[in-house]
Amino acid sequence: MIKYDIRKNAYYDSVTLMLISKEVKNIEGVTEALVGMGTDLNKELTVNLKLNNDDLDKISVNDFYIAAEVDSDETMQAVIDKVNELLSKKKAESGSVYQPVSLKMALEMKDDLNLAIVSIPGKYAEEEVHKLLDNDLHVMLFSDNVSIEAEVALKKKAVGKGLLMMGPDCGTAIINGVPLAFANVVKRGGIGIVGASGTGTQEVTCLIDQLGAGVSQVIGTGGRDLKSQVGGLMMIQAMKALMDDPMTEVITLISKPPAPQVAAQILEMVKETDKPVVVDFIGGDQKAILYAGAYPCSTLEEAARKSVALLRKEGAEDFIGFDTHENEIGNWIEKGLNDLSDKQVNLRGLYTGGTLADEAMKILGGKIYSNIPLIEAYRLEDLNDLKGHVVLDLGEDQFTVGRPHPMIDPSTRNDHFISDVDETTAVILLDVVLGYGSHENPAKEVADSVRKLKERLGLNFFIVSSVTGTVDDPQGLNESRKTLEDEGIIVMPSNAQAVRLVKMFMEKGGF
């Protein structure tokens, strides 16, 4: 039977409700469930899950509801009780501090506020961000699905007022030592970063921390900032801020290749500063970067290493190798090949970080199918029919409709361990991203999935992962690495080294 519980004019955070949906599905007697606000998207998901009945038409966008297919009224009551318990727990965790219900009230309560984080549906974001900028607040716009026209208008206003407008779809920043959204606990220091990539920026900041250095500011721009339509407005604004910042001694820029005219404008700015500038335009024109007087990089790890070397007044050397001794690398490869059957020939890269997946495909080269392919001919048209070598970005919209990002809720990747890995799979390549915003123990989720996979198929695999994080992150870098290694997963110091190892393994095996 399909049952509803509708609460008029009650609001709860969408990510919280997605996670609660996952919990109540585990109740005995529940076939399917959805807990959410009455948005058009949630109503569509309700229909897709075959949970719709006449009650669905009674729900407005301001209403909270539970829809569930259950075996009895008693089970539905158990669902309601569980939802209430989880909502109460969430409320208790948030504390009893007064929460203003409008921008005006917030500014009246605390008049020294200077930055706001916006995470609302994209179609409402533009109006709210205009209000924030009009009140002279810097903005981190986490929301996606904001039009590029709105982005340009907002960034032009911000630049005119000397403010930051980070985003849309900006997931990572560290401002004055405070991590925002998906960010890690990183030491403060002399390296200032501007990043048009969330997980790419996290990888660089964490490696800087692991190398014993720190960051002054980490400013996100949103992934479209360097497109010709936007013109690099926020990267230019952020770069100027770092050029003027006395704490910043080295400037590091991270992005996918910009539009040529935007790249030229940004690289021209290198000539305006005495500070060394490290540039990783992932897969971009390294000769142009070098000609401008900056330090080009081929990987995120190299960007971190060169930044730290320049901070220490050392030579900024290229790095395309391993920290691990070549004998140990050879032993891993030999044992891994011996453990495979003749049918095991394919690669499965299951990534939660899009930039890390992109970097992996660039290092691997060759014929790699993906939902974010380097070459359009290798785009996966049917995600339910995977063949050959595949690298997936599981954080793309096609995988996150109606559910949290896989860095928040690892069940997305857990499901793909079941659907995408079979008896033809030889190699599994993974990322594990720690820090604020991420799942409380993503390494355990991966280890559990690997153990169940081996039990289900009765096969061995060559499994390689990196961990993007620091020792001070809530999940713990060392603890996370050990959790993975205890399940037989090879853990490399960086994504780049993990991918290089996989590439060597595949070349040795003739895959």
C-alpha positions as CSV (number, residue, x, y, z in Angstrom):
1,M,0.0,0.0,0.0
2,I,1.1,3.6,-0.7
3,K,0.7,6.0,2.3
4,Y,1.4,9.7,2.8
5,D,2.2,12.0,5.7
6,I,1.8,15.7,4.7
7,R,2.9,18.6,6.8
8,K,1.7,22.0,5.6
9,N,4.1,24.9,5.5
10,A,7.0,23.0,7.1
11,Y,10.5,23.5,5.7
12,Y,13.6,21.2,6.0
13,D,16.9,21.2,4.2
14,S,16.9,19.1,1.1
15,V,20.1,17.3,1.7
16,T,19.0,16.3,5.2
17,L,15.7,14.9,3.7
18,M,17.6,12.9,1.1
19,L,19.7,11.2,3.7
20,I,16.6,10.5,5.8
21,S,15.0,8.9,2.8
22,K,17.9,6.5,2.6
23,E,17.5,5.6,6.3
24,V,13.8,4.9,6.2
25,K,14.1,2.6,3.2
26,N,16.0,0.2,5.6
27,I,12.9,-0.3,7.8
28,E,11.4,-3.8,7.5
29,G,8.2,-3.7,5.5
30,V,9.2,-0.6,3.4
31,T,9.5,-1.3,-0.3
32,E,10.2,2.3,-1.3
33,A,10.1,5.8,0.3
34,L,10.7,9.4,-0.4
35,V,11.0,12.2,2.2
36,G,11.1,15.7,0.8
37,M,9.6,19.1,0.1
38,G,6.8,19.5,-2.4
39,T,9.0,20.8,-5.3
40,D,8.3,19.9,-8.9
41,L,11.4,17.7,-8.9
42,N,10.4,15.7,-5.9
43,K,6.9,15.2,-7.2
44,E,8.4,13.9,-10.5
45,L,10.6,11.6,-8.5
46,T,7.6,10.4,-6.5
47,V,5.9,9.5,-9.7
48,N,9.0,7.8,-11.1
49,L,9.2,5.7,-7.9
50,K,5.6,4.7,-8.4
51,L,4.6,6.3,-5.1
52,N,2.0,8.6,-6.4
53,N,-1.7,8.7,-5.6
54,D,-4.3,11.4,-5.2
55,D,-2.6,12.8,-2.1
56,L,0.3,14.0,-4.2
57,D,-1.9,16.7,-5.8
58,K,-2.6,18.2,-2.3
59,I,1.0,19.1,-1.8
60,S,2.4,22.6,-2.4
61,V,6.0,23.7,-2.8
62,N,5.9,24.9,0.8
63,D,4.9,21.5,2.2
64,F,6.9,18.7,3.6
65,Y,5.8,15.1,2.9
66,I,6.6,11.4,3.3
67,A,5.5,9.0,0.6
68,A,6.1,5.3,1.2
69,E,5.1,1.9,-0.1
70,V,4.6,-0.2,3.0
71,D,3.1,-3.5,4.0
72,S,0.9,-2.1,6.8
73,D,-0.3,0.9,8.7
74,E,2.0,-0.1,11.5
75,T,5.0,0.1,9.2
76,M,4.0,3.5,8.0
77,Q,3.8,4.7,11.6
78,A,7.3,3.3,12.1
79,V,8.4,5.3,9.1
80,I,6.9,8.5,10.5
81,D,8.4,7.8,13.9
82,K,11.8,7.3,12.4
83,V,11.6,10.5,10.3
84,N,10.6,12.5,13.4
85,E,13.5,11.0,15.4
86,L,16.0,11.9,12.7
87,L,14.5,15.4,12.3
88,S,14.7,16.0,16.0
89,K,18.3,14.8,16.1
90,K,19.2,17.2,13.3
91,K,17.5,20.1,15.1
92,A,19.4,19.2,18.4
93,E,22.7,19.1,16.5
94,S,22.1,22.5,15.1
95,G,21.7,24.0,18.6
96,S,19.3,26.5,20.0
97,V,21.0,29.7,18.7
98,Y,18.5,32.2,17.2
99,Q,18.3,31.8,13.4
100,P,17.2,35.0,11.5
101,V,14.6,34.3,8.9
102,S,15.6,37.1,6.5
103,L,18.7,38.9,5.3
104,K,17.5,42.2,6.9
105,M,17.1,40.5,10.3
106,A,20.6,38.8,9.9
107,L,22.3,42.2,9.2
108,E,20.4,43.8,12.1
109,M,21.5,41.1,14.5
110,K,25.1,41.1,13.4
111,D,26.2,44.2,11.4
112,D,29.8,43.1,10.8
113,L,28.8,40.2,8.5
114,N,30.8,40.3,5.2
115,L,30.2,36.9,3.5
116,A,27.2,34.8,2.7
117,I,26.9,31.3,1.3
118,V,23.9,30.7,-1.0
119,S,22.6,27.2,-1.5
120,I,19.0,27.4,-2.9
121,P,17.5,26.2,-6.2
122,G,19.3,28.0,-9.0
123,K,16.2,29.7,-10.4
124,Y,15.8,31.7,-7.2
125,A,19.5,32.4,-6.6
126,E,20.1,35.4,-8.9
127,E,17.6,37.6,-7.0
128,E,19.0,36.7,-3.6
129,V,22.7,37.2,-4.6
130,H,21.8,40.7,-6.0
131,K,20.4,41.6,-2.6
132,L,23.6,40.3,-0.9
133,L,25.9,42.2,-3.2
134,D,23.8,45.4,-2.7
135,N,24.5,45.0,1.0
136,D,28.2,44.8,0.3
137,L,28.6,41.1,1.1
138,H,31.0,38.7,-0.6
139,V,29.1,35.7,-1.9
140,M,29.9,32.0,-2.3
141,L,27.2,30.7,-4.6
142,F,26.9,26.9,-4.1
143,S,23.8,26.6,-6.2
144,D,23.9,25.3,-9.7
145,N,21.5,25.6,-12.6
146,V,22.0,29.4,-12.6
147,S,22.0,30.9,-16.1
148,I,25.3,32.1,-17.6
149,E,23.6,35.5,-18.2
150,A,22.8,35.8,-14.5
151,E,26.4,34.7,-13.6
152,V,27.8,37.5,-15.8
153,A,25.5,40.1,-14.3
154,L,26.3,39.1,-10.8
155,K,30.0,39.0,-11.3
156,K,30.1,42.4,-13.1
157,K,28.2,43.9,-10.1
158,A,30.7,42.2,-7.7
159,V,33.7,43.4,-9.6
160,G,32.3,46.9,-9.6
161,K,31.9,46.9,-5.9
162,G,35.2,45.2,-5.2
163,L,33.5,42.0,-3.9
164,L,34.0,38.3,-4.5
165,M,31.1,36.4,-6.2
166,M,32.4,32.8,-6.1
167,G,30.2,30.6,-8.2
168,P,27.7,29.5,-9.3
169,D,28.4,25.8,-8.5
170,C,31.3,26.8,-6.3
171,G,31.9,24.0,-3.8
172,T,35.3,24.8,-2.2
173,A,36.9,27.9,-0.6
174,I,39.0,28.7,2.5
175,I,38.7,32.4,3.4
176,N,40.9,33.7,6.2
177,G,41.5,30.2,7.4
178,V,37.8,29.2,7.5
179,P,36.8,26.2,5.3
180,L,33.6,26.8,3.3
181,A,31.4,24.0,1.9
182,F,33.6,21.0,0.7
183,A,37.0,22.0,2.1
184,N,39.7,20.5,4.3
185,V,41.5,21.4,7.5
186,V,44.6,22.9,5.9
187,K,47.4,24.8,7.6
188,R,47.7,28.6,7.0
189,G,50.7,29.7,5.0
190,G,52.0,31.7,2.1
191,I,50.3,30.0,-0.9
192,G,47.2,31.7,-2.3
193,I,44.9,29.6,-4.6
194,V,42.3,30.6,-7.2
195,G,40.4,27.5,-8.3
196,A,37.7,26.9,-10.9
197,S,37.5,23.3,-9.7
198,G,36.2,22.0,-6.4
199,T,37.9,18.6,-5.9
200,G,40.9,19.8,-7.9
201,T,41.4,22.6,-5.5
202,Q,40.9,20.2,-2.6
203,E,43.6,17.9,-4.0
204,V,46.1,20.8,-4.3
205,T,45.4,22.3,-0.8
206,C,45.7,18.9,0.9
207,L,48.9,18.0,-0.8
208,I,50.3,21.4,0.2
209,D,49.4,20.6,3.8
210,Q,50.9,17.2,3.5
211,L,54.2,18.7,2.2
212,G,54.3,20.8,5.4
213,A,53.2,24.2,3.9
214,G,50.0,26.1,4.1
215,V,47.6,28.4,2.3
216,S,46.7,32.1,2.7
217,Q,43.4,32.2,0.8
218,V,41.6,29.7,-1.4
219,I,39.1,31.4,-3.6
220,G,36.7,29.5,-5.8
221,T,35.3,30.9,-9.0
222,G,32.8,28.3,-10.3
223,G,33.5,26.1,-13.2
224,R,32.3,28.4,-16.0
225,D,34.3,31.5,-15.0
226,L,37.0,31.0,-17.6
227,K,34.6,30.5,-20.5
228,S,34.5,33.2,-23.1
229,Q,31.0,34.3,-22.1
230,V,32.1,35.1,-18.5
231,G,35.6,36.2,-19.4
232,G,37.4,35.1,-16.2
233,L,35.8,37.9,-14.2
234,M,36.3,36.2,-10.8
235,M,39.7,34.6,-11.5
236,I,41.0,38.1,-12.4
237,Q,39.3,39.7,-9.4
238,A,40.7,37.0,-7.1
239,M,44.1,37.1,-8.6
240,K,44.3,40.9,-8.0
241,A,43.3,40.3,-4.4
242,L,46.2,37.8,-4.0
243,M,48.6,40.0,-5.7
244,D,47.8,42.7,-3.1
245,D,47.7,40.3,-0.1
246,P,50.8,40.6,2.1
247,M,50.4,37.0,3.4
248,T,50.4,35.5,-0.1
249,E,53.9,34.8,-1.4
250,V,53.0,32.3,-4.2
251,I,49.9,32.4,-6.4
252,T,48.4,29.1,-7.8
253,L,45.7,29.0,-10.4
254,I,43.7,25.8,-11.1
255,S,41.2,25.3,-13.9
256,K,40.3,23.3,-17.0
257,P,41.7,25.0,-20.1
258,P,40.2,28.5,-20.4
259,A,38.9,30.1,-23.6
260,P,42.0,31.3,-25.5
261,Q,41.3,35.0,-25.0
262,V,40.6,34.5,-21.3
263,A,43.8,32.6,-20.9
264,A,45.8,35.3,-22.6
265,Q,44.3,38.0,-20.3
266,I,45.0,36.0,-17.1
267,L,48.6,35.2,-18.2
268,E,49.2,38.8,-19.0
269,M,48.6,39.5,-15.3
270,V,51.6,37.3,-14.4
271,K,53.8,40.2,-15.7
272,E,52.2,42.6,-13.2
273,T,53.4,40.8,-10.1
274,D,56.7,39.9,-8.6
275,K,55.1,36.9,-6.9
276,P,55.7,33.5,-8.6
277,V,52.6,32.1,-10.3
278,V,51.9,28.4,-10.7
279,V,49.3,27.5,-13.3
280,D,47.5,24.1,-13.8
281,F,45.1,24.7,-16.7
282,I,44.5,20.9,-16.7
283,G,45.5,19.7,-20.2
284,G,46.0,23.3,-21.4
285,D,48.8,25.0,-23.4
286,Q,51.9,24.7,-21.2
287,K,54.1,26.6,-23.6
288,A,51.9,29.7,-23.3
289,I,52.1,29.5,-19.5
290,L,55.9,29.2,-19.6
291,Y,56.2,32.1,-22.1
292,A,54.1,34.3,-19.7
293,G,56.7,33.7,-17.0
294,A,54.5,31.4,-14.9
295,Y,55.2,27.8,-13.9
296,P,53.1,25.3,-15.9
297,C,52.0,22.0,-14.4
298,S,50.8,18.7,-15.8
299,T,49.0,17.4,-12.7
300,L,47.4,18.7,-9.6
301,E,50.1,17.1,-7.5
302,E,52.8,18.9,-9.6
303,A,51.0,22.2,-8.9
304,A,51.2,21.5,-5.1
305,R,54.8,20.5,-5.3
306,K,55.9,23.5,-7.4
307,S,54.0,25.9,-5.2
308,V,55.7,24.6,-2.0
309,A,59.1,24.6,-3.7
310,L,58.7,28.2,-4.8
311,L,57.5,29.2,-1.3
312,R,60.7,27.7,0.1
313,K,62.8,29.4,-2.6
314,E,63.7,26.1,-4.1
315,G,63.7,24.9,-7.7
316,A,60.2,24.1,-9.1
317,E,60.9,20.7,-10.7
318,D,58.6,18.7,-12.8
319,F,57.2,15.6,-11.1
320,I,55.9,12.6,-13.1
321,G,57.1,9.7,-10.9
322,F,56.3,7.9,-7.7
323,D,57.1,8.4,-4.0
324,T,57.0,4.6,-3.7
325,H,60.2,2.6,-4.5
326,E,60.1,1.0,-8.0
327,N,60.7,-2.5,-6.5
328,E,57.5,-2.2,-4.5
329,I,55.6,-0.9,-7.6
330,G,56.9,-3.9,-9.6
331,N,55.8,-6.3,-6.9
332,W,52.3,-4.9,-6.8
333,I,52.0,-5.2,-10.5
334,E,53.3,-8.7,-10.7
335,K,51.1,-10.0,-7.9
336,G,48.0,-8.1,-9.3
337,L,48.5,-9.7,-12.8
338,N,48.9,-13.2,-11.3
339,D,45.6,-12.8,-9.3
340,L,43.5,-12.1,-12.4
341,S,41.6,-14.5,-14.7
342,D,41.9,-14.4,-18.4
343,K,38.5,-12.7,-18.7
344,Q,39.5,-9.8,-16.6
345,V,40.7,-7.1,-18.9
346,N,38.7,-3.9,-18.3
347,L,39.1,-0.7,-16.2
348,R,36.4,0.8,-14.0
349,G,37.1,4.3,-12.6
350,L,34.5,5.3,-10.1
351,Y,35.1,8.9,-9.1
352,T,33.3,11.2,-6.8
353,G,35.4,14.2,-7.9
354,G,34.9,15.4,-11.5
355,T,38.3,17.1,-11.8
356,L,40.1,14.0,-10.4
357,A,38.2,11.9,-13.0
358,D,39.2,14.3,-15.8
359,E,42.8,14.2,-14.7
360,A,42.8,10.4,-14.6
361,M,41.6,10.2,-18.2
362,K,44.3,12.7,-19.3
363,I,47.0,10.6,-17.7
364,L,45.7,7.3,-18.9
365,G,45.2,8.4,-22.5
366,G,43.8,6.0,-25.1
367,K,40.3,4.8,-25.5
368,I,38.5,5.7,-22.2
369,Y,34.7,5.8,-22.2
370,S,33.0,8.3,-19.8
371,N,30.0,10.5,-19.0
372,I,32.6,13.4,-19.2
373,P,34.8,12.1,-22.0
374,L,37.9,13.9,-23.3
375,I,36.8,13.0,-26.8
376,E,33.2,13.2,-27.7
377,A,33.3,9.9,-29.6
378,Y,33.9,8.1,-26.3
379,R,30.8,9.5,-24.6
380,L,28.7,6.8,-22.9
381,E,25.3,7.0,-24.4
382,D,23.9,4.1,-22.3
383,L,25.1,4.1,-18.7
384,N,23.5,0.8,-18.2
385,D,25.6,-0.9,-20.9
386,L,29.3,-0.4,-20.1
387,K,32.0,-1.9,-22.3
388,G,35.7,-1.5,-22.5
389,H,37.6,0.9,-20.2
390,V,35.3,3.3,-18.3
391,V,35.9,6.3,-16.0
392,L,32.8,7.8,-14.4
393,D,32.2,11.1,-12.7
394,L,29.5,10.1,-10.3
395,G,29.0,13.7,-9.1
396,E,27.5,14.7,-12.5
397,D,23.8,15.8,-12.6
398,Q,22.7,12.6,-14.2
399,F,23.7,10.6,-11.1
400,T,22.6,13.2,-8.4
401,V,19.0,14.0,-9.4
402,G,17.0,13.4,-6.2
403,R,19.9,12.3,-4.2
404,P,22.9,14.0,-2.6
405,H,26.4,14.3,-4.2
406,P,28.4,11.0,-3.7
407,M,30.9,12.8,-1.5
408,I,28.0,13.3,0.9
409,D,26.2,10.0,0.4
410,P,28.5,7.2,-0.8
411,S,25.5,5.0,-1.7
412,T,25.7,6.2,-5.3
413,R,29.1,4.7,-5.7
414,N,28.2,1.7,-3.6
415,D,25.4,1.0,-6.2
416,H,27.9,1.3,-9.1
417,F,30.2,-1.3,-7.5
418,I,27.3,-3.7,-8.0
419,S,26.1,-2.5,-11.5
420,D,29.3,-1.6,-13.2
421,V,31.9,-4.2,-11.9
422,D,31.7,-7.7,-13.3
423,E,33.8,-10.7,-14.2
424,T,35.5,-8.8,-17.1
425,T,36.8,-6.1,-14.7
426,A,40.5,-6.2,-13.9
427,V,41.2,-2.7,-12.5
428,I,39.2,-0.5,-10.2
429,L,40.4,3.1,-9.8
430,L,38.9,5.3,-7.0
431,D,39.1,8.6,-5.1
432,V,38.2,9.1,-1.5
433,V,37.7,12.8,-0.6
434,L,37.7,13.8,3.1
435,G,36.9,17.1,4.8
436,Y,34.0,19.2,5.8
437,G,30.8,18.4,3.9
438,S,31.9,14.9,3.0
439,H,30.6,11.7,4.4
440,E,31.7,10.9,8.0
441,N,33.7,7.8,6.8
442,P,33.9,7.4,3.0
443,A,36.9,5.1,3.3
444,K,34.8,2.5,5.3
445,E,32.1,2.7,2.6
446,V,34.6,1.9,-0.1
447,A,36.2,-0.9,1.9
448,D,32.7,-2.4,2.6
449,S,31.8,-2.2,-1.1
450,V,35.1,-3.9,-2.1
451,R,34.6,-6.7,0.4
452,K,31.1,-7.4,-0.8
453,L,32.2,-7.2,-4.4
454,K,34.9,-9.9,-3.8
455,E,32.4,-12.1,-2.0
456,R,29.8,-11.7,-4.7
457,L,32.0,-12.5,-7.7
458,G,34.7,-14.6,-6.0
459,L,37.4,-12.7,-7.9
460,N,40.4,-10.6,-7.1
461,F,40.9,-7.1,-8.6
462,F,43.7,-4.6,-8.9
463,I,42.2,-1.8,-6.8
464,V,44.0,1.5,-6.5
465,S,42.8,4.6,-4.6
466,S,44.1,8.0,-3.5
467,V,42.8,9.9,-0.4
468,T,42.3,13.7,-0.7
469,G,42.6,14.9,2.9
470,T,44.7,16.0,5.8
471,V,45.5,14.5,9.2
472,D,43.3,17.1,10.8
473,D,40.2,16.4,8.8
474,P,37.3,15.0,10.7
475,Q,37.6,11.6,9.0
476,G,41.4,11.5,9.5
477,L,43.8,11.0,6.6
478,N,45.9,8.2,8.2
479,E,42.8,6.3,9.5
480,S,41.2,6.5,6.1
481,R,44.3,5.2,4.4
482,K,44.5,2.3,6.8
483,T,40.9,1.4,6.4
484,L,41.4,1.0,2.6
485,E,44.7,-0.9,2.9
486,D,43.2,-3.3,5.4
487,E,40.8,-4.4,2.6
488,G,43.7,-4.9,0.1
489,I,43.4,-1.6,-1.7
490,I,46.6,0.0,-2.8
491,V,46.6,3.6,-1.6
492,M,48.8,6.1,-3.4
493,P,49.8,9.6,-2.2
494,S,47.9,11.4,-4.9
495,N,45.4,10.9,-7.7
496,A,48.2,11.4,-10.3
497,Q,50.3,8.6,-8.7
498,A,47.3,6.3,-8.4
499,V,46.5,6.8,-12.1
500,R,50.2,6.3,-13.2
501,L,50.3,3.0,-11.3
502,V,47.1,1.9,-13.0
503,K,48.5,2.9,-16.4
504,M,51.7,0.9,-15.8
505,F,49.6,-2.1,-14.7
506,M,47.4,-2.0,-17.8
507,E,50.4,-1.6,-20.1
508,K,52.1,-4.5,-18.4
509,G,49.0,-6.7,-18.7
510,G,48.4,-5.6,-22.3
511,F,44.9,-4.3,-21.5
